[in-house]
């Protein structure tokens, strides 16, 4: 069967060994920081990867359709802006 943890024993253990526990946590954090620095700073400065540029292909038919659509919208917008409407509240 599972025994219940006596809280006073756990408290006494933590009270007695808190410096060791904090020291271990601090050492682990230092190791993790060193690993992150090594992987993301030191290796990147040493290797200096070249950016890979891929050639972009543009479909001329789709581009022409989009430009035609934009021209139609621009014409409609300019027509709406220049049209004088009567005031319905007068």
N, C-alpha and C positions, 0 to 999 in steps of 0.2 A: 504494500500500500504506500501511497504518497504521504510523506510526513510534512507537517506544516512547518514553515520556517519561523523560528523564534526571532521576533523583531529585535529583542534586546541583544541577542548574540550577533545579529547582522550589524546593529548599531555599534557594538563594541569592536567588531572586526574593522568596520570602516573608520572608527575613531582611532584605532591603533595603527592602521596601515594607510591612512589617507595620503601621506606624503609619498609613499611608494607608488600608489595608484596614480596620483597626479604626475609623478615623474615618468611613469611608463606612458601615460597619455601624451605628455609633452614630447617625449622621445619619438613616439609614433607620428605625431604631427610634424616634427622636424624632418623625419624620414620621408613622409608623404610630400612635404614642400620641396625637398631636395629632388625627389623623383619628378615632380611636375616641372620644376625649373629645368632639369636635365632634358626632359622630353620636349618641352615646348619652347624653350629659350635657347639653350646651348646647341641642341641638334639643328634647330632651324637656322641659327647663325652660321653653323659650320657647313651645312648642306646647301643652303640657299636655293630652294627649288625654283625652276623656271616656270613661269605661267604658260599654260597650254592654251593656245588660241585656235579655236575651231573656225573654219570658214562658214559664214552664214549664207545660206541659200534663200533668196527671196523669190517667191512665186509672183511673177509679173501680173498674171491674170487677177489674182486675189487682191494685189495691191491696187490695180486699176479700178476694181469694183469698189474698194474702200474709198479711194479718192473721188470716184464719181458720186458715191453716197454722200461724202462730205460736201462736195460742190452743190448737190441738190439741197442739202440741209442749209447751207449758207445762203443759197438763193431764196429759200423759203423764209429764213430769218430776216433777211434784208427786206423782202416784200412785206412781211408783217410789221417791221419797224417803220416803214415809210407810208403805210396805208393809214389814212385818217378815218377814224370811225366816228359816227355820230354819238353824242352823249345820250343814253337812254333815260336819264333822270331829268332832262330839261324839257 
